[in-house]
């Protein structure tokens, strides 16, 4: 984050009135705001200057916001908050499945948007020094946020990595869905426990040799999830 302000935000929003209100409130909070009206301009702005967080409207004139989110997530772990008039639970879950960190529906209170942005930034920028963990062919490096299995890179979203790191740092410990929701998304999050199941499913699809018979992330039916990789191969401090 830039030391002279609260952070650099990229706002992808085609409604000039909403863009103007967001800019006013965010700049008052010390954020450096760059706004663009189309998805393609947003992708170009992202490559020109990496933001600390992206506010992404789903209904853009040149592209579906889902596709823009998917493309961003394919290359970056930058936090994304979706801002949209779509308020159906299915739309929210789709956004979270694509890797969004939060989902705000229109109309909204600008103060709420500011609070959500600050909450997501606090979670994404909270860092602690951690060791390199290696389990049964799986390597997790906290400091570089790199994950490999049998020396092949596995690309995780920011939330997927945080979830994996929490479980791997507590092998054998069972976490309920509510505990994972609170620890990873925080009490400010307005989603539900299905968010945890979605992220666990995505983690298994990426980590497990056979997602239908997981060897790393195990379900305890009616309770929650635990990391059970067998004997740890090595721990570097």
TORGU-904277 format. One record per residue (C-alpha): residue number from 0; residue in three letters; chain; x, z, y. Coordinates in steps of 0.05 Angstrom, whole numbers, plus 5000, padded with zeros to 4 digits. Layout:
// residues N
<rec n="NUM" res="Ala" chain="A" c1="X" c3="Z" c2="Y"/>
...
***
This chain:
// residues 237
<rec n="0" res="Unk" chain="A" c1="5000" c3="5000" c2="5000"/>
<rec n="1" res="Unk" chain="A" c1="5024" c3="4984" c2="5070"/>
<rec n="2" res="Unk" chain="A" c1="5053" c3="5047" c2="5102"/>
<rec n="3" res="Unk" chain="A" c1="5021" c3="5032" c2="5170"/>
<rec n="4" res="Unk" chain="A" c1="4949" c3="5028" c2="5147"/>
<rec n="5" res="Unk" chain="A" c1="4900" c3="5049" c2="5093"/>
<rec n="6" res="Unk" chain="A" c1="4912" c3="4985" c2="5053"/>
<rec n="7" res="Unk" chain="A" c1="4901" c3="4910" c2="5053"/>
<rec n="8" res="Unk" chain="A" c1="4832" c3="4887" c2="5031"/>
<rec n="9" res="Unk" chain="A" c1="4809" c3="4818" c2="5014"/>
<rec n="10" res="Unk" chain="A" c1="4734" c3="4807" c2="5027"/>
<rec n="11" res="Unk" chain="A" c1="4704" c3="4745" c2="4994"/>
<rec n="12" res="Unk" chain="A" c1="4635" c3="4741" c2="5027"/>
<rec n="13" res="Unk" chain="A" c1="4598" c3="4681" c2="5056"/>
<rec n="14" res="Unk" chain="A" c1="4545" c3="4719" c2="5096"/>
<rec n="15" res="Unk" chain="A" c1="4574" c3="4726" c2="5167"/>
<rec n="16" res="Unk" chain="A" c1="4531" c3="4785" c2="5184"/>
<rec n="17" res="Unk" chain="A" c1="4552" c3="4825" c2="5123"/>
<rec n="18" res="Unk" chain="A" c1="4625" c3="4804" c2="5133"/>
<rec n="19" res="Unk" chain="A" c1="4622" c3="4828" c2="5206"/>
<rec n="20" res="Unk" chain="A" c1="4593" c3="4896" c2="5188"/>
<rec n="21" res="Unk" chain="A" c1="4642" c3="4907" c2="5131"/>
<rec n="22" res="Unk" chain="A" c1="4701" c3="4888" c2="5175"/>
<rec n="23" res="Unk" chain="A" c1="4678" c3="4935" c2="5230"/>
<rec n="24" res="Unk" chain="A" c1="4672" c3="4996" c2="5185"/>
<rec n="25" res="Unk" chain="A" c1="4734" c3="4981" c2="5144"/>
<rec n="26" res="Unk" chain="A" c1="4778" c3="4969" c2="5204"/>
<rec n="27" res="Unk" chain="A" c1="4753" c3="5034" c2="5234"/>
<rec n="28" res="Unk" chain="A" c1="4779" c3="5068" c2="5171"/>
<rec n="29" res="Unk" chain="A" c1="4848" c3="5037" c2="5181"/>
<rec n="30" res="Unk" chain="A" c1="4843" c3="4980" c2="5130"/>
<rec n="31" res="Unk" chain="A" c1="4875" c3="4913" c2="5143"/>
<rec n="32" res="Unk" chain="A" c1="4818" c3="4865" c2="5127"/>
<rec n="33" res="Unk" chain="A" c1="4824" c3="4791" c2="5109"/>
<rec n="34" res="Unk" chain="A" c1="4758" c3="4756" c2="5096"/>
<rec n="35" res="Unk" chain="A" c1="4741" c3="4687" c2="5069"/>
<rec n="36" res="Unk" chain="A" c1="4673" c3="4654" c2="5056"/>
<rec n="37" res="Unk" chain="A" c1="4686" c3="4618" c2="4990"/>
<rec n="38" res="Unk" chain="A" c1="4714" c3="4632" c2="4922"/>
<rec n="39" res="Unk" chain="A" c1="4769" c3="4580" c2="4925"/>
<rec n="40" res="Unk" chain="A" c1="4792" c3="4606" c2="4993"/>
<rec n="41" res="Unk" chain="A" c1="4793" c3="4675" c2="4962"/>
<rec n="42" res="Unk" chain="A" c1="4838" c3="4652" c2="4905"/>
<rec n="43" res="Unk" chain="A" c1="4886" c3="4619" c2="4954"/>
<rec n="44" res="Unk" chain="A" c1="4887" c3="4681" c2="4999"/>
<rec n="45" res="Unk" chain="A" c1="4903" c3="4723" c2="4938"/>
<rec n="46" res="Unk" chain="A" c1="4963" c3="4680" c2="4922"/>
<rec n="47" res="Unk" chain="A" c1="4987" c3="4681" c2="4995"/>
<rec n="48" res="Unk" chain="A" c1="4984" c3="4756" c2="5001"/>
<rec n="49" res="Unk" chain="A" c1="4968" c3="4806" c2="4946"/>
<rec n="50" res="Unk" chain="A" c1="4913" c3="4855" c2="4969"/>
<rec n="51" res="Unk" chain="A" c1="4905" c3="4926" c2="4947"/>
<rec n="52" res="Unk" chain="A" c1="4832" c3="4914" c2="4931"/>
<rec n="53" res="Unk" chain="A" c1="4782" c3="4856" c2="4930"/>
<rec n="54" res="Unk" chain="A" c1="4709" c3="4859" c2="4952"/>
<rec n="55" res="Unk" chain="A" c1="4676" c3="4801" c2="4916"/>
<rec n="56" res="Unk" chain="A" c1="4607" c3="4773" c2="4930"/>
<rec n="57" res="Unk" chain="A" c1="4576" c3="4742" c2="4867"/>
<rec n="58" res="Unk" chain="A" c1="4534" c3="4689" c2="4902"/>
<rec n="59" res="Unk" chain="A" c1="4584" c3="4643" c2="4936"/>
<rec n="60" res="Unk" chain="A" c1="4571" c3="4573" c2="4962"/>
<rec n="61" res="Unk" chain="A" c1="4625" c3="4539" c2="4921"/>
<rec n="62" res="Unk" chain="A" c1="4631" c3="4580" c2="4857"/>
<rec n="63" res="Unk" chain="A" c1="4599" c3="4632" c2="4813"/>
<rec n="64" res="Unk" chain="A" c1="4628" c3="4700" c2="4829"/>
<rec n="65" res="Unk" chain="A" c1="4632" c3="4714" c2="4754"/>
<rec n="66" res="Unk" chain="A" c1="4680" c3="4656" c2="4747"/>
<rec n="67" res="Unk" chain="A" c1="4722" c3="4678" c2="4807"/>
<rec n="68" res="Unk" chain="A" c1="4726" c3="4749" c2="4778"/>
<rec n="69" res="Unk" chain="A" c1="4747" c3="4721" c2="4710"/>
<rec n="70" res="Unk" chain="A" c1="4801" c3="4678" c2="4741"/>
<rec n="71" res="Unk" chain="A" c1="4828" c3="4736" c2="4782"/>
<rec n="72" res="Unk" chain="A" c1="4829" c3="4782" c2="4722"/>
<rec n="73" res="Unk" chain="A" c1="4866" c3="4730" c2="4681"/>
<rec n="74" res="Unk" chain="A" c1="4926" c3="4736" c2="4728"/>
<rec n="75" res="Unk" chain="A" c1="4921" c3="4802" c2="4764"/>
<rec n="76" res="Unk" chain="A" c1="4903" c3="4876" c2="4755"/>
<rec n="77" res="Unk" chain="A" c1="4881" c3="4884" c2="4827"/>
<rec n="78" res="Unk" chain="A" c1="4819" c3="4929" c2="4834"/>
<rec n="79" res="Unk" chain="A" c1="4755" c3="4889" c2="4844"/>
<rec n="80" res="Unk" chain="A" c1="4689" c3="4915" c2="4872"/>
<rec n="81" res="Unk" chain="A" c1="4631" c3="4867" c2="4864"/>
<rec n="82" res="Unk" chain="A" c1="4581" c3="4865" c2="4921"/>
<rec n="83" res="Unk" chain="A" c1="4516" c3="4829" c2="4905"/>
<rec n="84" res="Unk" chain="A" c1="4441" c3="4826" c2="4911"/>
<rec n="85" res="Unk" chain="A" c1="4436" c3="4823" c2="4835"/>
<rec n="86" res="Unk" chain="A" c1="4415" c3="4893" c2="4816"/>
<rec n="87" res="Unk" chain="A" c1="4395" c3="4885" c2="4743"/>
<rec n="88" res="Unk" chain="A" c1="4432" c3="4930" c2="4694"/>
<rec n="89" res="Unk" chain="A" c1="4452" c3="4868" c2="4654"/>
<rec n="90" res="Unk" chain="A" c1="4487" c3="4839" c2="4715"/>
<rec n="91" res="Unk" chain="A" c1="4524" c3="4904" c2="4726"/>
<rec n="92" res="Unk" chain="A" c1="4547" c3="4907" c2="4654"/>
<rec n="93" res="Unk" chain="A" c1="4570" c3="4835" c2="4658"/>
<rec n="94" res="Unk" chain="A" c1="4611" c3="4851" c2="4719"/>
<rec n="95" res="Unk" chain="A" c1="4643" c3="4910" c2="4685"/>
<rec n="96" res="Unk" chain="A" c1="4657" c3="4869" c2="4622"/>
<rec n="97" res="Unk" chain="A" c1="4694" c3="4819" c2="4665"/>
<rec n="98" res="Unk" chain="A" c1="4738" c3="4875" c2="4692"/>
<rec n="99" res="Unk" chain="A" c1="4705" c3="4897" c2="4757"/>
<rec n="100" res="Unk" chain="A" c1="4722" c3="4968" c2="4777"/>
<rec n="101" res="Unk" chain="A" c1="4656" c3="4981" c2="4812"/>
<rec n="102" res="Unk" chain="A" c1="4590" c3="4946" c2="4829"/>
<rec n="103" res="Unk" chain="A" c1="4552" c3="4953" c2="4894"/>
<rec n="104" res="Unk" chain="A" c1="4483" c3="4923" c2="4905"/>
<rec n="105" res="Unk" chain="A" c1="4455" c3="4896" c2="4970"/>
<rec n="106" res="Unk" chain="A" c1="4428" c3="4923" c2="5015"/>
<rec n="107" res="Unk" chain="A" c1="4479" c3="4978" c2="5021"/>
<rec n="108" res="Unk" chain="A" c1="4503" c3="5030" c2="5070"/>
<rec n="109" res="Unk" chain="A" c1="4571" c3="5011" c2="5099"/>
<rec n="110" res="Unk" chain="A" c1="4594" c3="5084" c2="5092"/>
<rec n="111" res="Unk" chain="A" c1="4580" c3="5080" c2="5018"/>
<rec n="112" res="Unk" chain="A" c1="4623" c3="5018" c2="5011"/>
<rec n="113" res="Unk" chain="A" c1="4680" c3="5053" c2="5047"/>
<rec n="114" res="Unk" chain="A" c1="4673" c3="5114" c2="5001"/>
<rec n="115" res="Unk" chain="A" c1="4672" c3="5070" c2="4939"/>
<rec n="116" res="Unk" chain="A" c1="4734" c3="5032" c2="4962"/>
<rec n="117" res="Unk" chain="A" c1="4772" c3="5097" c2="4975"/>
<rec n="118" res="Unk" chain="A" c1="4751" c3="5124" c2="4907"/>
<rec n="119" res="Unk" chain="A" c1="4774" c3="5062" c2="4869"/>
<rec n="120" res="Unk" chain="A" c1="4840" c3="5060" c2="4908"/>
<rec n="121" res="Unk" chain="A" c1="4853" c3="5134" c2="4892"/>
<rec n="122" res="Unk" chain="A" c1="4844" c3="5121" c2="4818"/>
<rec n="123" res="Unk" chain="A" c1="4883" c3="5056" c2="4816"/>
<rec n="124" res="Unk" chain="A" c1="4942" c3="5083" c2="4857"/>
<rec n="125" res="Unk" chain="A" c1="4947" c3="5150" c2="4822"/>
<rec n="126" res="Unk" chain="A" c1="5013" c3="5145" c2="4784"/>
<rec n="127" res="Unk" chain="A" c1="5052" c3="5195" c2="4743"/>
<rec n="128" res="Unk" chain="A" c1="5117" c3="5182" c2="4708"/>
<rec n="129" res="Unk" chain="A" c1="5107" c3="5173" c2="4634"/>
<rec n="130" res="Unk" chain="A" c1="5149" c3="5155" c2="4574"/>
<rec n="131" res="Unk" chain="A" c1="5152" c3="5092" c2="4534"/>
<rec n="132" res="Unk" chain="A" c1="5106" c3="5101" c2="4474"/>
<rec n="133" res="Unk" chain="A" c1="5114" c3="5062" c2="4410"/>
<rec n="134" res="Unk" chain="A" c1="5064" c3="5066" c2="4353"/>
<rec n="135" res="Unk" chain="A" c1="5063" c3="5022" c2="4291"/>
<rec n="136" res="Unk" chain="A" c1="5085" c3="4958" c2="4327"/>
<rec n="137" res="Unk" chain="A" c1="5048" c3="4975" c2="4391"/>
<rec n="138" res="Unk" chain="A" c1="5091" c3="4989" c2="4453"/>
<rec n="139" res="Unk" chain="A" c1="5061" c3="5019" c2="4517"/>
<rec n="140" res="Unk" chain="A" c1="5104" c3="5025" c2="4579"/>
<rec n="141" res="Unk" chain="A" c1="5071" c3="5065" c2="4634"/>
<rec n="142" res="Unk" chain="A" c1="5122" c3="5050" c2="4688"/>
<rec n="143" res="Unk" chain="A" c1="5117" c3="4974" c2="4681"/>
<rec n="144" res="Unk" chain="A" c1="5044" c3="4976" c2="4655"/>
<rec n="145" res="Unk" chain="A" c1="5066" c3="4929" c2="4600"/>
<rec n="146" res="Unk" chain="A" c1="5035" c3="4930" c2="4531"/>
<rec n="147" res="Unk" chain="A" c1="5063" c3="4891" c2="4472"/>
<rec n="148" res="Unk" chain="A" c1="5046" c3="4886" c2="4398"/>
<rec n="149" res="Unk" chain="A" c1="5101" c3="4861" c2="4353"/>
<rec n="150" res="Unk" chain="A" c1="5138" c3="4838" c2="4416"/>
<rec n="151" res="Unk" chain="A" c1="5079" c3="4796" c2="4440"/>
<rec n="152" res="Unk" chain="A" c1="5051" c3="4813" c2="4509"/>
<rec n="153" res="Unk" chain="A" c1="4980" c3="4838" c2="4512"/>
<rec n="154" res="Unk" chain="A" c1="4947" c3="4828" c2="4580"/>
<rec n="155" res="Unk" chain="A" c1="4902" c3="4886" c2="4599"/>
<rec n="156" res="Unk" chain="A" c1="4860" c3="4899" c2="4661"/>
<rec n="157" res="Unk" chain="A" c1="4876" c3="4960" c2="4702"/>
<rec n="158" res="Unk" chain="A" c1="4820" c3="5000" c2="4671"/>
<rec n="159" res="Unk" chain="A" c1="4837" c3="4978" c2="4601"/>
<rec n="160" res="Unk" chain="A" c1="4908" c3="5001" c2="4610"/>
<rec n="161" res="Unk" chain="A" c1="4887" c3="5069" c2="4639"/>
<rec n="162" res="Unk" chain="A" c1="4839" c3="5079" c2="4580"/>
<rec n="163" res="Unk" chain="A" c1="4892" c3="5061" c2="4529"/>
<rec n="164" res="Unk" chain="A" c1="4944" c3="5105" c2="4563"/>
<rec n="165" res="Unk" chain="A" c1="4898" c3="5165" c2="4563"/>
<rec n="166" res="Unk" chain="A" c1="4882" c3="5157" c2="4489"/>
<rec n="167" res="Unk" chain="A" c1="4954" c3="5141" c2="4468"/>
<rec n="168" res="Unk" chain="A" c1="4981" c3="5202" c2="4505"/>
<rec n="169" res="Unk" chain="A" c1="4933" c3="5245" c2="4465"/>
<rec n="170" res="Unk" chain="A" c1="4938" c3="5217" c2="4394"/>
<rec n="171" res="Unk" chain="A" c1="4888" c3="5247" c2="4347"/>
<rec n="172" res="Unk" chain="A" c1="4847" c3="5279" c2="4403"/>
<rec n="173" res="Unk" chain="A" c1="4774" c3="5259" c2="4405"/>
<rec n="174" res="Unk" chain="A" c1="4745" c3="5241" c2="4473"/>
<rec n="175" res="Unk" chain="A" c1="4671" c3="5236" c2="4484"/>
<rec n="176" res="Unk" chain="A" c1="4644" c3="5178" c2="4524"/>
<rec n="177" res="Unk" chain="A" c1="4626" c3="5224" c2="4581"/>
<rec n="178" res="Unk" chain="A" c1="4697" c3="5251" c2="4582"/>
<rec n="179" res="Unk" chain="A" c1="4727" c3="5181" c2="4584"/>
<rec n="180" res="Unk" chain="A" c1="4678" c3="5159" c2="4638"/>
<rec n="181" res="Unk" chain="A" c1="4698" c3="5219" c2="4681"/>
<rec n="182" res="Unk" chain="A" c1="4773" c3="5214" c2="4669"/>
<rec n="183" res="Unk" chain="A" c1="4780" c3="5139" c2="4679"/>
<rec n="184" res="Unk" chain="A" c1="4723" c3="5119" c2="4726"/>
<rec n="185" res="Unk" chain="A" c1="4714" c3="5186" c2="4762"/>
<rec n="186" res="Unk" chain="A" c1="4653" c3="5224" c2="4784"/>
<rec n="187" res="Unk" chain="A" c1="4639" c3="5174" c2="4840"/>
<rec n="188" res="Unk" chain="A" c1="4624" c3="5119" c2="4790"/>
<rec n="189" res="Unk" chain="A" c1="4551" c3="5098" c2="4786"/>
<rec n="190" res="Unk" chain="A" c1="4552" c3="5065" c2="4718"/>
<rec n="191" res="Unk" chain="A" c1="4536" c3="5094" c2="4650"/>
<rec n="192" res="Unk" chain="A" c1="4570" c3="5109" c2="4584"/>
<rec n="193" res="Unk" chain="A" c1="4559" c3="5038" c2="4559"/>
<rec n="194" res="Unk" chain="A" c1="4617" c3="5020" c2="4606"/>
<rec n="195" res="Unk" chain="A" c1="4663" c3="5059" c2="4560"/>
<rec n="196" res="Unk" chain="A" c1="4639" c3="5021" c2="4498"/>
<rec n="197" res="Unk" chain="A" c1="4649" c3="4954" c2="4533"/>
<rec n="198" res="Unk" chain="A" c1="4721" c3="4971" c2="4551"/>
<rec n="199" res="Unk" chain="A" c1="4736" c3="4999" c2="4482"/>
<rec n="200" res="Unk" chain="A" c1="4710" c3="4934" c2="4451"/>
<rec n="201" res="Unk" chain="A" c1="4754" c3="4893" c2="4497"/>
<rec n="202" res="Unk" chain="A" c1="4814" c3="4936" c2="4481"/>
<rec n="203" res="Unk" chain="A" c1="4803" c3="4927" c2="4407"/>
<rec n="204" res="Unk" chain="A" c1="4796" c3="4852" c2="4414"/>
<rec n="205" res="Unk" chain="A" c1="4864" c3="4850" c2="4449"/>
<rec n="206" res="Unk" chain="A" c1="4902" c3="4905" c2="4410"/>
<rec n="207" res="Unk" chain="A" c1="4877" c3="4905" c2="4340"/>
<rec n="208" res="Unk" chain="A" c1="4900" c3="4855" c2="4287"/>
<rec n="209" res="Unk" chain="A" c1="4829" c3="4861" c2="4259"/>
<rec n="210" res="Unk" chain="A" c1="4780" c3="4888" c2="4312"/>
<rec n="211" res="Unk" chain="A" c1="4728" c3="4899" c2="4258"/>
<rec n="212" res="Unk" chain="A" c1="4776" c3="4948" c2="4223"/>
<rec n="213" res="Unk" chain="A" c1="4812" c3="4981" c2="4281"/>
<rec n="214" res="Unk" chain="A" c1="4877" c3="5017" c2="4265"/>
<rec n="215" res="Unk" chain="A" c1="4892" c3="5043" c2="4335"/>
<rec n="216" res="Unk" chain="A" c1="4827" c3="5063" c2="4369"/>
<rec n="217" res="Unk" chain="A" c1="4780" c3="5096" c2="4320"/>
<rec n="218" res="Unk" chain="A" c1="4706" c3="5113" c2="4329"/>
<rec n="219" res="Unk" chain="A" c1="4679" c3="5180" c2="4309"/>
<rec n="220" res="Unk" chain="A" c1="4605" c3="5164" c2="4303"/>
<rec n="221" res="Unk" chain="A" c1="4561" c3="5207" c2="4347"/>
<rec n="222" res="Unk" chain="A" c1="4622" c3="5238" c2="4380"/>
<rec n="223" res="Unk" chain="A" c1="4670" c3="5189" c2="4414"/>
<rec n="224" res="Unk" chain="A" c1="4737" c3="5156" c2="4406"/>
<rec n="225" res="Unk" chain="A" c1="4808" c3="5175" c2="4388"/>
<rec n="226" res="Unk" chain="A" c1="4876" c3="5141" c2="4383"/>
<rec n="227" res="Unk" chain="A" c1="4901" c3="5145" c2="4311"/>
<rec n="228" res="Unk" chain="A" c1="4961" c3="5098" c2="4302"/>
<rec n="229" res="Unk" chain="A" c1="4998" c3="5135" c2="4248"/>
<rec n="230" res="Unk" chain="A" c1="5068" c3="5162" c2="4259"/>
<rec n="231" res="Unk" chain="A" c1="5099" c3="5149" c2="4327"/>
<rec n="232" res="Unk" chain="A" c1="5161" c3="5107" c2="4320"/>
<rec n="233" res="Unk" chain="A" c1="5198" c3="5127" c2="4384"/>
<rec n="234" res="Unk" chain="A" c1="5188" c3="5162" c2="4450"/>
<rec n="235" res="Unk" chain="A" c1="5234" c3="5148" c2="4509"/>
<rec n="236" res="Unk" chain="A" c1="5233" c3="5195" c2="4568"/>
***
